[in-house]
């Protein structure tokens, strides 16, 4: 056994080794089915609780059930932006290829979550507020978050040199991060139509226990979905960018396609 | 510091030699704001109500028009690369370019605003508030815009892309700028709006030159 081999066997997983696209690619491939299975599991239990177990809301009737999609999607849209910006920042500072690819892979997932949050919000707003859309601080800042995702994707797509695209995108992602606390605190800072947070770490939840469980399970489901889709996207990006590398040509799936 | 003034002097001299581009952006500002009364009707109370938003949005858009000029021509003829290679700090050079852009594109808006405001039947204090918000807000537009201008240097459809990248970041300035004028017109206190605008301005002034300088370096790498 070589010296490098013994070194890497000292630990259970060598995290630094994973930062190389060639080692990350097969690991991600093995993880994706696990995360899809978890998505299905949490989704099934979460939807069952949210549709059949959770009680009807005293004020909002059955219509409130849309929060089981709306709230997790909104959380994920903000959280994914932070994760994306952190990956982009890591890529900018340490010049690692994989972290920039991660940021690029997460942007469409985050944009989809922001869109889902706005769309379900509109479905909720029509019966509750009587309007599909109001120019409320939280709604507007969430819309801007969607625009930030789209701007990041547009900037990356329009720069041909991938190194420059990564760096330029990273700067934009880091500048845009100022919007995340604005969305999060918007219901506190402005006296707006959108209701305050239903779940807080510091005080007891203001909702029924089963509702909370439904929402948390759905949040876990969205979390797993985002990881699964993010990994699938990053694998595609790796293949695209590393197409010239030998290890890609040796992959079984590539050999099959090339016949 | 001398680099800062040298860049400002150079950029202003370039503008003075080719006035048409700058005048186009200002003319755009005047035309857009003058079109609104034609489009929505000449009702004085309605005009007074929409004036802050209309004037501010027009200011945002006319700032965007001039943004590509901040780095693009220097990038095309290679002088930006020369500046980056010089021993002068890139942050100072970028700060000079931002300041020159504000003098050319922002300051005239502040001076023109009262004339536009009179068209919209704003009273005297509203005009003062409008000028005050523009004086605090337009430097932020130039600062934030420089990030977009630097990121899209030499990029396909760059000038169109800038609007997608930068307009979302402009929204706080628009909200508090137009909000102050509106608050004043309905008799509310405007000091909160001014404090927030000032905070945004200081924050942008503290960070943006560094961000833009690194964006320029990425572009010419």
Interface residues (C-beta under 8 A of the other chain):
Chain A: X140 X144 X147 X148 X150 X151 X154 X155 X158 X159 X160 X164 X167 X168 X171 X172 X174 X175 X176 X179 X182
Chain B: X147 X151 X152 X155 X156 X157 X158 X161 X164 X165 X167 X168 X169 X171 X172 X211 X214 X215 X218 X219 X221
